[in-house]
Amino acid sequence: MNIIKLGGSIVTEKDSYRRINIRLLRKLCDVLSSNDEKKILIHGAGSFGHILALKHGLEKPGPLAEKEGAISKVMSDVLALDSAVIEELNRKGVRAVSIPPHAIYGGNKPDFKIVKILLRKGFVPVLYGDILISGDRYRIISGDEIALDLSRQFRPDSVVFVTDVDGLYDRDPKTNKSAKFIPILSSKEINVIDTGKDATGSMAGKMERIKKMVLYTNRVVILNGYRPDRLQNFLNGIKTRSTVIR
């Protein structure tokens, strides 16, 4: 069984509010439909979550007071994105079922009973970046955090991050042309300098979660979703350009 996370920068046009990258999403759904292995899918919120969350200062946990309107709008937006993702998956023959994180993280502790049932019955559970409400407070939960929690519970063969880069580099490849690609490494070798953040945290935070993830899975794989053939190759057991962390 694999856990596959489609990044928000892959399923949406991240700088354009509520715009889905529909052509790429459909190609990735084609790939996912061609593989019958058990899987859990997660997708990021992208432009359906980050833009308004940052605008209204929701990136840090806090009290609900006076932010209820912004919170409900963001939750509505990410649910709309999830519905679109589910629709495309179903159109390709994937028996995908949405599981809103806010419905299973009671008191911030997840109850994955429904995920287990769906997997047992042959469905593909789909979760996504969301906002959790507990008592009088809220906090954003990222797809990466959900992936870690699912890894602890289900001990998957692999956790796959479908991103907008080929994998890990020794520096940011988007700003440094001399960045060197890293095809394989151990979690102990991960050393990330925090250079920025979005509504769900920094790259350093992502890598810290990945370092924990490898305790519960055989490998964590990072590959480029703009090349759907690489996800296809991975699922078919064919060596492809990616970073593998063990």
C-alpha positions, -999 to +999 in steps of 0.1 A: +000+000+000+012+035-009+004+069+004+006+095-024+005+132-018-003+155-048+012+189-039-009+220-040+015+235-066+006+205-089-032+203-086-037+241-087-022+272-102-008+283-069-006+320-075-042+323-090-070+321-065-092+290-069-077+279-102-072+242-109-044+229-131-070+207-148-048+194-176-021+182-153-046+169-127-063+148-154-030+133-166-021+123-130-056+108-125-049+088-157-017+074-140-035+067-107-063+049-125-038+025-143-025+011-110-047-012-089-025-013-057-041-001-025-034+036-020-044+066+001-043+099-016-037+133-001-037+166-020-025+201-010-048+231-008-028+252-032-045+284-043-078+272-028-063+275+007-030+294+009-040+327-006-069+335+017-053+319+047-023+342+044-045+372+036-065+367+068-035+357+090-047+321+095-013+305+091-006+304+128-030+287+153-052+310+173-086+318+188-117+316+166-130+350+176-135+374+147-120+349+122-150+327+118-159+341+084-124+337+069-121+302+083-154+290+069-145+305+035-112+287+034-128+254+045-154+258+018-127+265-008-106+235+000-136+213+000-145+226-035-110+217-047-113+182-031-147+177-049-131+186-082-102+161-076-127+134-066-147+140-097-117+137-120-106+105-102-140+090-105-142+099-142-111+079-147-125+049-129-108+054-095-132+046-067-122+077-047-140+088-016-134+121+002-126+122+039-126+158+052-098+160+078-119+183+100-144+155+104-119+129+117-094+150+138-116+153+169-096+172+195-067+171+170-063+133+173-072+115+141-097+086+140-088+066+109-115+040+113-133+051+081-100+051+062-095+014+072-131+005+062-128+022+028-094+005+021-109-029+030-138-024+007-116-014-023-121+023-022-093+050-024-096+074+005-087+110-004-077+136+023-065+171+019-051+202+036-077+217+059-085+237+090-092+220+123-114+235+150-111+224+186-128+242+214-124+280+208-093+276+186-083+267+151-053+255+132-043+246+097-034+209+091-012+203+061-012+174+038+023+166+050+011+163+086-017+141+075+008+119+055+028+115+087-002+105+108-013+080+081+022+066+080+022+059+117-012+041+114-008+021+082+029+015+078+028+019+040+054+005+016+061+040+003+051+076+008+053+095-025+054+133-027+044+145-061+059+180-063+069+207-087+106+197-087+125+165-096+134+158-060+159+171-035+189+193-043+218+206-023+203+241-028+172+257-043+172+247-080+147+275-087+171+302-078+205+285-083+214+268-116+244+251-101+222+231-076+231+194-075+204+168-076+204+142-048+190+108-060+192+089-027+200+097+009+192+086+044+171+107+068+201+114+089+217+133+060+188+157+057+198+192+066+175+219+054+179+257+060+146+274+065+144+300+037+107+308+036+072+296+043+036+294+030+003+290+049+012+254+060+049+259+070+083+259+056+104+234+036+124+228+067+091+217+084+083+194+056+117+177+058+114+173+095+082+154+090+098+133+063+126+124+087+099+110+111+080+093+082+109+070+073+104+053+107+071+040+095+077+032+058+103+016+036+110+048+017+098+083+010+100+093-026+099+129-040+093+132-077+081+157-103+044+158-110+049+179-141+063+147-156+034+122-149+054+095-165+077+095-135+048+087-112+037+060-137+072+045-137+074+045-099+041+027-096+052+002-122+084-005-104+105+011-131+135+032-120+128+069-126+143+103-117+134+110-081+148+114-047+145+083-024+149+088+013+153+058+036 
